[in-house]
């Protein structure tokens, strides 16, 4: 059998200690394709490419059996917080 969703979650959890992790099997259950969203303090100060490499390194032992990995989000906890929306500008009285 291929790599399970639980295998992917365990590998990422072990390497990155995420505060949030969403792994979706997009292969229809055969374990060949995954979509990943991960939030980790270990991403602090890292560029996006470095973050993706960290996820791929965590999955390295399983990559021979995985056809595709799509990293949808690789965020720091601060980046994962909802951003406040700016207040709409009040109409200024016309002179």
C-alpha positions in Angstrom: 0.0 0.0 0.0 1.1 3.6 -0.6 1.8 6.3 1.8 -1.2 7.2 4.0 -2.4 10.6 5.1 -1.4 9.6 8.6 2.2 8.9 7.4 2.4 12.4 5.8 1.0 14.0 9.0 3.4 12.1 11.2 6.4 13.1 9.1 5.6 16.8 9.0 4.6 16.8 12.7 7.9 15.2 13.7 10.0 17.6 11.6 8.1 20.9 12.0 6.0 20.8 15.1 3.2 22.6 13.4 0.5 24.5 15.3 -1.9 23.7 12.4 -1.6 21.0 9.8 -4.1 20.1 7.1 -3.3 17.2 4.8 -5.7 16.2 2.0 -5.3 13.1 0.0 -6.1 14.3 -3.6 -5.4 10.9 -5.2 -8.8 9.4 -4.5 -7.4 7.3 -1.6 -4.4 5.6 -3.2 -1.9 7.9 -1.4 -0.1 9.1 -4.5 -1.1 12.8 -4.3 -1.4 15.2 -1.3 -2.3 18.8 -0.7 -0.7 20.4 2.4 -1.3 23.5 4.5 1.1 23.9 7.4 1.7 26.6 10.1 4.9 26.3 12.0 7.2 28.6 14.1 10.1 26.9 12.4 9.2 28.9 9.3 10.1 32.2 11.1 12.7 34.1 9.0 12.6 31.6 6.1 11.6 32.5 2.6 8.8 30.6 0.9 11.2 28.4 -1.1 13.0 27.4 2.1 9.7 26.6 3.8 8.7 24.3 0.9 12.1 22.6 1.0 11.6 22.0 4.8 8.3 20.3 4.0 9.8 18.3 1.2 12.7 17.3 3.4 10.3 16.1 6.1 8.5 13.9 3.4 11.8 12.6 1.8 11.5 9.1 3.2 8.1 8.8 1.5 8.7 10.6 -1.8 9.5 7.5 -3.8 5.8 6.4 -3.3 4.2 9.9 -3.6 3.4 11.1 -7.1 2.6 14.7 -6.2 2.7 17.1 -3.3 1.0 20.5 -3.4 2.0 22.9 -0.6 -0.9 25.3 -0.5 0.2 27.2 2.6 3.5 27.3 4.6 2.9 30.0 7.1 4.3 31.3 10.4 1.8 31.6 13.2 1.8 35.4 12.8 1.0 35.1 9.1 -1.8 32.6 9.8 -3.7 35.1 12.1 -6.6 36.9 10.5 -5.6 40.3 9.3 -7.8 43.2 10.4 -9.7 44.8 7.5 -9.2 48.5 7.1 -12.2 50.7 7.9 -13.9 52.1 4.9 -13.0 55.7 4.3 -15.7 58.1 5.6 -17.2 60.3 2.9 -15.6 63.7 3.2 -17.9 66.7 2.9 -17.5 68.5 -0.4 -16.5 72.2 -0.2 
